[in-house]
Amino acid sequence: MDQDAREQGLLTALTTEHFVLQTSRSATITESVGRATVFLSLLSAALIGLGFVSSSGYLIKPYLGAVLPTLVITGLLTFARLVENMVENSLNLKRIQGIRAYYHRQFASEHDFFADAVTGGDNTRTIAAAVGSAASRWQLLLTTAAMVGAVNALLIGLGATLLTGVASGSATFAIAIGVAVALVAFAAQLAYIKRASIWLSG
Protein backbone atom coordinates (compact mmCIF):
# COMPACT_ATOMS: atom_id res chain seq x y z
CA MET A 1 0.00 0.00 0.00
CA ASP A 2 1.46 3.37 -1.01
CA GLN A 3 1.62 6.39 1.27
CA ASP A 4 -1.38 8.17 -0.27
CA ALA A 5 -3.60 5.10 0.11
CA ARG A 6 -2.42 4.65 3.67
CA GLU A 7 -3.23 8.26 4.58
CA GLN A 8 -6.63 8.01 2.88
CA GLY A 9 -7.40 4.84 4.81
CA LEU A 10 -6.34 6.49 8.06
CA LEU A 11 -8.50 9.52 7.33
CA THR A 12 -11.50 7.29 6.65
CA ALA A 13 -10.91 5.38 9.90
CA LEU A 14 -10.52 8.61 11.89
CA THR A 15 -13.67 10.09 10.40
CA THR A 16 -15.62 6.97 11.33
CA GLU A 17 -14.11 6.98 14.82
CA HIS A 18 -14.99 10.65 15.22
CA PHE A 19 -18.62 9.88 14.39
CA VAL A 20 -18.70 6.90 16.78
CA LEU A 21 -17.21 8.94 19.62
CA GLN A 22 -19.67 11.77 19.08
CA THR A 23 -22.54 9.27 19.11
CA SER A 24 -21.18 7.79 22.34
CA ARG A 25 -21.03 11.26 23.89
CA SER A 26 -24.66 11.87 22.97
CA ALA A 27 -25.62 8.53 24.50
CA THR A 28 -23.87 9.29 27.80
CA ILE A 29 -25.53 12.70 28.01
CA THR A 30 -28.94 11.21 27.27
CA GLU A 31 -28.44 8.51 29.89
CA SER A 32 -27.31 11.04 32.49
CA VAL A 33 -30.37 13.21 31.92
CA GLY A 34 -32.63 10.16 32.03
CA ARG A 35 -31.16 8.80 35.27
CA ALA A 36 -31.25 12.16 36.99
CA THR A 37 -34.86 12.67 35.87
CA VAL A 38 -35.93 9.26 37.20
CA PHE A 39 -34.27 9.95 40.56
CA LEU A 40 -35.78 13.42 40.93
CA SER A 41 -39.19 12.09 39.89
CA LEU A 42 -38.91 9.44 42.60
CA LEU A 43 -37.98 12.12 45.09
CA SER A 44 -40.93 14.26 44.00
CA ALA A 45 -43.31 11.30 44.37
CA ALA A 46 -41.91 10.61 47.84
CA LEU A 47 -42.53 14.23 48.89
CA ILE A 48 -46.09 14.07 47.58
CA GLY A 49 -46.62 10.89 49.57
CA LEU A 50 -45.18 12.59 52.63
CA GLY A 51 -47.79 15.31 52.24
CA PHE A 52 -50.56 12.72 52.38
CA VAL A 53 -49.28 11.01 55.52
CA SER A 54 -48.00 14.09 57.36
CA SER A 55 -51.29 14.58 59.17
CA SER A 56 -51.07 11.13 60.73
CA GLY A 57 -48.65 10.65 63.58
CA TYR A 58 -48.94 6.87 63.20
CA LEU A 59 -48.01 6.77 59.52
CA ILE A 60 -45.31 9.38 59.11
CA LYS A 61 -42.55 7.53 60.99
CA PRO A 62 -42.99 4.19 59.18
CA TYR A 63 -43.28 6.09 55.90
CA LEU A 64 -40.03 7.96 56.43
CA GLY A 65 -38.37 4.80 57.69
CA ALA A 66 -39.23 3.01 54.46
CA VAL A 67 -38.89 5.82 51.93
CA LEU A 68 -35.79 7.67 53.14
CA PRO A 69 -33.36 4.71 52.91
CA THR A 70 -34.79 3.89 49.48
CA LEU A 71 -34.16 7.43 48.29
CA VAL A 72 -30.63 7.46 49.70
CA ILE A 73 -29.70 4.12 48.10
CA THR A 74 -31.25 5.11 44.77
CA GLY A 75 -29.53 8.48 44.90
CA LEU A 76 -26.10 6.99 45.62
CA LEU A 77 -26.45 4.47 42.80
CA THR A 78 -27.58 7.23 40.45
CA PHE A 79 -24.66 9.39 41.55
CA ALA A 80 -22.15 6.60 40.91
CA ARG A 81 -23.46 6.01 37.40
CA LEU A 82 -23.50 9.73 36.62
CA VAL A 83 -19.84 9.95 37.58
CA GLU A 84 -19.08 7.03 35.26
CA ASN A 85 -20.98 8.77 32.46
CA MET A 86 -19.07 12.00 33.11
CA VAL A 87 -15.72 10.22 32.90
CA GLU A 88 -16.76 8.33 29.75
CA ASN A 89 -17.95 11.56 28.16
CA SER A 90 -14.67 13.29 29.00
CA LEU A 91 -12.62 10.41 27.60
CA ASN A 92 -14.64 10.50 24.38
CA LEU A 93 -14.10 14.23 24.12
CA LYS A 94 -10.37 13.78 24.72
CA ARG A 95 -10.18 11.27 21.87
CA ILE A 96 -12.22 13.54 19.59
CA GLN A 97 -9.82 16.37 20.29
CA GLY A 98 -6.92 14.11 19.29
CA ILE A 99 -8.62 13.42 15.96
CA ARG A 100 -9.39 17.09 15.42
CA ALA A 101 -5.74 17.91 16.17
CA TYR A 102 -4.78 15.50 13.38
CA TYR A 103 -7.20 17.23 11.01
CA HIS A 104 -5.63 20.56 11.85
CA ARG A 105 -2.03 19.43 11.42
CA GLN A 106 -2.64 17.53 8.19
CA PHE A 107 -5.18 19.65 6.35
CA ALA A 108 -5.81 23.05 7.95
CA SER A 109 -2.61 24.22 9.58
CA GLU A 110 -2.74 27.53 7.68
CA HIS A 111 -6.33 28.15 8.86
CA ASP A 112 -8.08 28.35 12.21
CA PHE A 113 -10.10 25.17 11.65
CA PHE A 114 -9.77 22.80 14.63
CA ALA A 115 -7.15 25.12 16.14
CA ASP A 116 -8.62 24.74 19.62
CA ALA A 117 -7.48 21.08 19.59
CA VAL A 118 -3.81 22.10 19.39
CA THR A 119 -3.77 25.01 21.83
CA GLY A 120 -1.04 23.32 23.84
CA GLY A 121 -1.04 22.55 27.52
CA ASP A 122 -2.33 19.42 29.14
CA ASN A 123 -5.34 17.25 28.39
CA THR A 124 -7.43 19.17 30.90
CA ARG A 125 -7.05 22.45 29.03
CA THR A 126 -7.65 20.80 25.67
CA ILE A 127 -10.86 19.12 26.82
CA ALA A 128 -12.12 22.26 28.55
CA ALA A 129 -11.43 24.36 25.43
CA ALA A 130 -13.66 22.05 23.37
CA VAL A 131 -16.73 22.93 25.44
CA GLY A 132 -15.88 26.54 26.17
CA SER A 133 -15.22 26.14 29.89
CA ALA A 134 -12.28 26.72 32.18
CA ALA A 135 -10.06 23.91 33.41
CA SER A 136 -11.05 24.37 37.04
CA ARG A 137 -12.12 22.08 39.83
CA TRP A 138 -15.09 24.41 40.35
CA GLN A 139 -16.51 23.10 37.06
CA LEU A 140 -17.21 19.84 38.89
CA LEU A 141 -19.89 21.65 40.88
CA LEU A 142 -21.80 22.28 37.65
CA THR A 143 -22.14 18.62 36.68
CA THR A 144 -25.28 16.52 36.94
CA ALA A 145 -23.42 14.20 39.33
CA ALA A 146 -22.75 17.09 41.71
CA MET A 147 -26.42 18.11 41.60
CA VAL A 148 -27.55 14.60 42.52
CA GLY A 149 -24.79 14.49 45.13
CA ALA A 150 -26.20 17.63 46.74
CA VAL A 151 -29.66 16.04 46.92
CA ASN A 152 -28.12 12.88 48.38
CA ALA A 153 -26.35 14.95 51.01
CA LEU A 154 -29.63 16.61 52.00
CA LEU A 155 -31.36 13.23 52.29
CA ILE A 156 -28.51 11.77 54.34
CA GLY A 157 -28.51 14.85 56.56
CA LEU A 158 -32.27 14.55 56.99
CA GLY A 159 -31.89 10.92 58.04
CA ALA A 160 -29.22 11.86 60.57
CA THR A 161 -31.44 14.64 61.92
CA LEU A 162 -34.41 12.32 62.37
CA LEU A 163 -32.36 9.60 64.04
CA THR A 164 -30.63 12.07 66.35
CA GLY A 165 -33.94 13.72 67.22
CA VAL A 166 -35.47 10.37 68.16
CA ALA A 167 -32.42 9.41 70.24
CA SER A 168 -31.75 12.71 72.01
CA GLY A 169 -35.08 14.52 71.97
CA SER A 170 -33.30 17.81 71.27
CA ALA A 171 -34.33 19.49 68.03
CA THR A 172 -31.42 21.96 68.03
CA PHE A 173 -28.82 19.25 68.52
CA ALA A 174 -30.46 17.05 65.90
CA ILE A 175 -30.46 19.84 63.31
CA ALA A 176 -26.80 20.63 64.02
CA ILE A 177 -25.85 16.99 63.56
CA GLY A 178 -27.90 16.78 60.38
CA VAL A 179 -26.24 19.85 58.87
CA ALA A 180 -22.77 18.53 59.72
CA VAL A 181 -23.53 15.10 58.26
CA ALA A 182 -24.97 16.67 55.09
CA LEU A 183 -21.85 18.80 54.58
CA VAL A 184 -19.56 15.82 55.11
CA ALA A 185 -21.64 13.69 52.71
CA PHE A 186 -21.52 16.36 50.01
CA ALA A 187 -17.77 16.86 50.46
CA ALA A 188 -17.21 13.10 50.21
CA GLN A 189 -19.16 12.92 46.96
CA LEU A 190 -17.27 15.88 45.50
CA ALA A 191 -14.00 14.17 46.43
CA TYR A 192 -15.22 11.04 44.65
CA ILE A 193 -16.02 13.06 41.51
CA LYS A 194 -12.62 14.74 41.59
CA ARG A 195 -10.80 11.44 42.04
CA ALA A 196 -12.69 9.78 39.19
CA SER A 197 -12.57 12.69 36.78
CA ILE A 198 -9.89 13.15 34.14
CA TRP A 199 -10.54 16.90 34.02
CA LEU A 200 -8.01 17.51 36.79
CA SER A 201 -5.55 14.78 35.89
CA GLY A 202 -3.46 16.91 33.59
N, C-alpha and C positions, 0 to 999 in steps of 0.2 A: 504494500500500500504506500503510495507516494505521500509527500508531506501535505499537499493540498487536500487530498481525500481524508487524511487523518484529521486535519483541522476541521473539515466540514463535518466529519462524524462526531468529533468532540463537541462542536457547536450544537449539533442536533441533540446529542445526549444532554448537554447543559440546558438547552431550551426546554426539553421534556422534564428534566429534574426541577427546573425553576417552576414550571406549571404544577408539578406534583407537590412541591413544598408549599406553594401558595394555597393550593387546595387543602393541604394538611393544616395550615394556619387557620383557614376559614373554619375547618371542622373543629379545631380546639376552641376557637372563640364561640362558635355556636354551642358546643357542649358546655362551656363555662357559663354562658348566659342561661342555658336550660337548667343546669344544676342549681345555680343560684336562685332562679325563679321558683323551682320546685321547693327548695328549702324555705324561702321567704313566704311562699304560699302556705306551707305547712305551719309556719310560725303564725301567720295571720289567722288560719283556721283555729289554732290553739288559743289565740287571744279571744276570738269570737266565742269559743266554747267556755273560756274562763268567764266571759261576761254573763253567760247563761247560768253558771253555777255559783257565781259570786255572792248571790243572795242567800245561799244555803251554807250554813256553817258545817253541816255534816258532809257535804259533797266537795267543798273546795280543797280540803287537804288531800283526800285520795286522788282528786283530779290532778293537782299539782304534782303529787308524788308519782303519778303515772306518766304525765305529759312532759314534765321538765326533763327527766333523764332521757326520754326519747328525743326531745329537741336537741339536747346537748350532744348525744351520740350522733344523730343525723348531721348536726352542724359540723362536728369534728371530721366526720367522713367526707362531707362536702368540701370542707376546707382543704383536706389532704389532697383530694382530686383536683381542686382548683389550682393548687400549687404545682401539681404535676403538669396540668395543662399550661400553666404559665411558663414553666421551664421548657416544655416541648415547643411552645410557640416561639420562645426566645431562641432556641436552637435552630428551628426552621428559619427564622429571620437571619440568624448568623450565617447559615449556609446560603441563603438567597443573596446576602450581601457579598459573599465570596464569588458567586456567579456573576453578579453585577459588576464587581471589580474586574473580573476577566473581560466582560463586555467592554468596559471602559478602556482597559489597557490594549486590547486587540483591535478595537474598531472605532473608538470615539475619543482617543486621547487628546485630540486637538479641539474637542468640544467639551461642554459641561455635562453631557449625558452620563448618568451614573457616577458622577464625580463624588457624590456623598459616600460612595462605597470605598473610596480610596483616600479618605481625609487624613489617614494616619492615626496614630494612637492605638489604644488597645481595643479588644473586641467590644468592651462595654460602650466606648464612645461610638464605635461604628454602628452597633445595634441601635443605640439611642438616636443617632442621627437619622436612621431610616424611618423613625416614627415621629420625628420632630420634638423629642423630649431631651431633658438633660440626664447625663449619667450620674444620678444621685440616688443615695439610699432612700431619700424622701419619696421617690417615685413609687417605692413599694407600698406606700400608704394609699396610693390611688388605684391599686389593683382590686379585682373582684375578690380575690382571696383575703385581702386585708379587710374588706367590708364584711365578709362572712365571719372573719376572725373577730371583728368588733362585736358582732351580734352574739357570737359564741361566748365572748368574755362577759357580756351583760347577762346571759343566761346562767353561766357558771357563778357569777357574782350573786345573782338572784338566789340560786340554790344555796350558796353559802350563807346568805342573809337569812333565809327561811330556817335552815338547820340551826344556825346560831341563835336565832330568836326563840325557837322551840326549846333549845337547851338552856339558854341563860335567862330568858324572859325580859331581857333589856333590848328595847328597840334601837337605842342609840348605838350600843355596842355591836348589835347585829348588822346595822347599816355600815358601820366603820369596817367591820370584817368583810362584808360583801364588796365594798368599794376596793379594798386592798386586794382581795382575791381576783376581782375583775381586772384590775390593772396588771397584776402579775400574769393572769391568763392571756391578756392581750399582748403583753411584752413577750411572752413565751412563743406565741404564734408568729409575731413579727420576726423573732429570732429564727424561727423555723423557715420562714419565707426567705430571709436573707441567706441562710446557710444553703438552701436548695437552689437559689437563683444564680444564674450565670451573669446577671447584670453587673454584679459587683466583683466578679472573679478576675477581671482584667485580662 
